[in-house]
Amino acid sequence: MMPTMKREEFEAMSFEELLEWAYENIDDMHSEEALIELAKHEIDEDSLRMALHILNAIYESDCPDGSYYIYDRSMGTLETPTPITCKEDLEEYIDFEEDEEERAAERREAIEETLQQWHDRFHPEPEDFCDDPEVDEEYLAYYKKEGED
């Protein structure tokens, strides 16, 4: 389950504060030290390919020591540890809470739009049938009169 946070909180946090919060709340976030320990464990288990995969990702990242990475360990070599270099790197791992009033307004707007689409589809205006400029004016007048009843 993704951790939740309000967008305003996210924006107000410094990168360092967000890293600290994310390390405590995002399951797939690991320190460089933790990934090195994982690589050591993989060596002990004779899984050299996995250890090299992790160590190469750290080496190729060109990040300073003590960096943090996103890595789903259950994916093994199918996923590569990705360094976190800015706040935006963490956005997809956070479920941003929305204001209840905002969500209710968005739902109302979506319902109104759907109702309008259904109305337009099943109760079209007479003009929608008459794109031909040579249509008799009496024909249009008849359908306009019908709609007023």
C-alpha positions as a printed NumPy array, in Angstrom:
array([[  0.   ,   0.   ,   0.   ],
       [  1.321,   3.418,  -0.935],
       [  1.807,   5.951,   1.836],
       [ -0.389,   9.042,   1.705],
       [  0.496,  12.695,   2.012],
       [ -1.149,  15.973,   1.11 ],
       [  0.312,  17.725,  -1.917],
       [  0.877,  20.866,   0.177],
       [  2.982,  18.879,   2.653],
       [  5.037,  17.425,  -0.191],
       [  5.673,  20.852,  -1.676],
       [  6.594,  22.361,   1.702],
       [  9.185,  19.69 ,   2.548],
       [ 12.814,  20.088,   1.613],
       [ 14.393,  17.264,  -0.376],
       [ 16.221,  16.035,   2.736],
       [ 13.025,  16.057,   4.839],
       [ 11.186,  14.159,   2.125],
       [ 13.979,  11.565,   1.912],
       [ 13.731,  10.978,   5.648],
       [  9.935,  10.661,   5.485],
       [ 10.092,   8.393,   2.418],
       [ 12.707,   6.106,   3.962],
       [ 10.334,   5.473,   6.852],
       [  7.196,   5.086,   4.713],
       [  8.03 ,   3.663,   1.27 ],
       [  8.719,  -0.066,   1.304],
       [ 10.838,  -0.135,  -1.849],
       [ 13.17 ,   2.652,  -0.73 ],
       [ 16.644,   1.565,   0.357],
       [ 19.788,   3.302,   1.456],
       [ 22.983,   2.661,  -0.462],
       [ 24.301,   0.908,   2.627],
       [ 21.305,  -1.447,   2.701],
       [ 21.781,  -2.306,  -0.984],
       [ 25.475,  -3.061,  -0.411],
       [ 24.504,  -5.343,   2.471],
       [ 21.995,  -7.046,   0.178],
       [ 24.728,  -7.542,  -2.431],
       [ 26.986,  -9.084,   0.233],
       [ 24.171, -11.428,   1.207],
       [ 23.704, -12.416,  -2.44 ],
       [ 27.443, -13.186,  -2.684],
       [ 27.19 , -15.357,   0.431],
       [ 24.303, -17.191,  -1.242],
       [ 26.373, -17.704,  -4.441],
       [ 24.059, -15.422,  -6.392],
       [ 26.821, -13.445,  -8.059],
       [ 24.663, -12.206, -10.937],
       [ 22.246, -10.606,  -8.474],
       [ 25.08 ,  -9.072,  -6.449],
       [ 26.67 ,  -7.633,  -9.596],
       [ 23.314,  -6.28 , -10.731],
       [ 22.899,  -4.339,  -7.493],
       [ 26.502,  -3.154,  -7.281],
       [ 26.593,  -2.063, -10.939],
       [ 23.457,   0.019, -10.401],
       [ 25.106,   1.791,  -7.464],
       [ 28.395,   2.267,  -9.335],
       [ 26.723,   3.582, -12.509],
       [ 24.434,   5.985, -10.66 ],
       [ 27.238,   8.487,  -9.981],
       [ 25.43 ,   9.493,  -6.805],
       [ 27.287,  10.543,  -3.68 ],
       [ 27.788,   8.019,  -0.895],
       [ 24.788,   7.674,   1.364],
       [ 22.275,   8.02 ,  -1.452],
       [ 18.841,   6.427,  -1.483],
       [ 17.386,   4.157,  -4.142],
       [ 14.021,   2.78 ,  -5.156],
       [ 14.233,  -0.956,  -5.721],
       [ 11.641,  -3.713,  -5.525],
       [ 13.757,  -6.584,  -4.23 ],
       [ 11.125,  -9.134,  -5.21 ],
       [ 11.74 ,  -8.303,  -8.882],
       [ 15.396,  -9.377,  -8.724],
       [ 17.295,  -8.498, -11.906],
       [ 14.078,  -7.48 , -13.692],
       [ 14.288,  -4.149, -11.902],
       [ 17.357,  -2.012, -11.392],
       [ 17.878,   0.102,  -8.269],
       [ 17.068,   3.687,  -9.282],
       [ 18.733,   6.559,  -7.422],
       [ 16.552,   9.255,  -5.907],
       [ 18.01 ,  12.573,  -6.975],
       [ 15.057,  14.958,  -6.579],
       [ 11.614,  15.192,  -5.003],
       [  9.919,  14.318,  -8.28 ],
       [ 11.561,  10.864,  -8.208],
       [  9.323,  10.007,  -5.241],
       [  5.99 ,  11.35 ,  -6.525],
       [  4.837,   8.095,  -8.122],
       [  5.332,   6.257,  -4.814],
       [  3.074,   8.6  ,  -2.822],
       [ -0.708,   8.626,  -2.865],
       [ -1.58 ,  12.31 ,  -2.633],
       [ -4.671,  12.947,  -0.55 ],
       [ -7.216,  15.231,  -2.081],
       [ -9.451,  17.618,  -0.249],
       [-12.894,  16.004,   0.239],
       [-14.661,  19.085,  -1.14 ],
       [-12.411,  19.017,  -4.205],
       [-13.169,  15.343,  -4.821],
       [-16.914,  15.902,  -4.345],
       [-16.852,  18.801,  -6.827],
       [-14.942,  16.686,  -9.362],
       [-17.461,  13.847,  -8.954],
       [-20.405,  16.248,  -9.384],
       [-18.795,  17.706, -12.502],
       [-18.207,  14.24 , -13.965],
       [-21.817,  13.209, -13.246],
       [-23.184,  16.387, -14.815],
       [-21.015,  15.873, -17.893],
       [-22.207,  12.265, -18.238],
       [-25.851,  13.304, -17.845],
       [-25.403,  15.988, -20.498],
       [-23.833,  13.454, -22.878],
       [-26.738,  11.06 , -22.349],
       [-29.248,  13.873, -22.828],
       [-27.544,  15.004, -26.034],
       [-27.442,  11.449, -27.32 ],
       [-31.065,  10.529, -26.634],
       [-32.716,  13.961, -26.923],
       [-30.906,  15.721, -29.756],
       [-31.972,  19.146, -30.878],
       [-33.917,  19.171, -34.147],
       [-31.17 ,  21.242, -35.741],
       [-28.788,  18.332, -35.225],
       [-30.772,  16.375, -37.814],
       [-30.773,  19.151, -40.372],
       [-27.31 ,  19.889, -41.628],
       [-28.618,  20.275, -45.156],
       [-29.264,  23.984, -45.89 ],
       [-32.037,  23.064, -48.349],
       [-34.275,  21.609, -45.668],
       [-37.705,  23.196, -45.724],
       [-38.151,  25.865, -43.011],
       [-41.585,  24.455, -42.223],
       [-39.978,  21.13 , -41.298],
       [-37.718,  22.85 , -38.76 ],
       [-40.578,  24.984, -37.457],
       [-42.682,  21.85 , -36.88 ],
       [-40.003,  20.173, -34.777],
       [-39.282,  23.342, -32.812],
       [-42.985,  23.586, -32.015],
       [-43.053,  19.899, -30.948],
       [-40.189,  20.525, -28.513],
       [-42.041,  23.362, -26.807],
       [-45.051,  21.187, -25.952]])
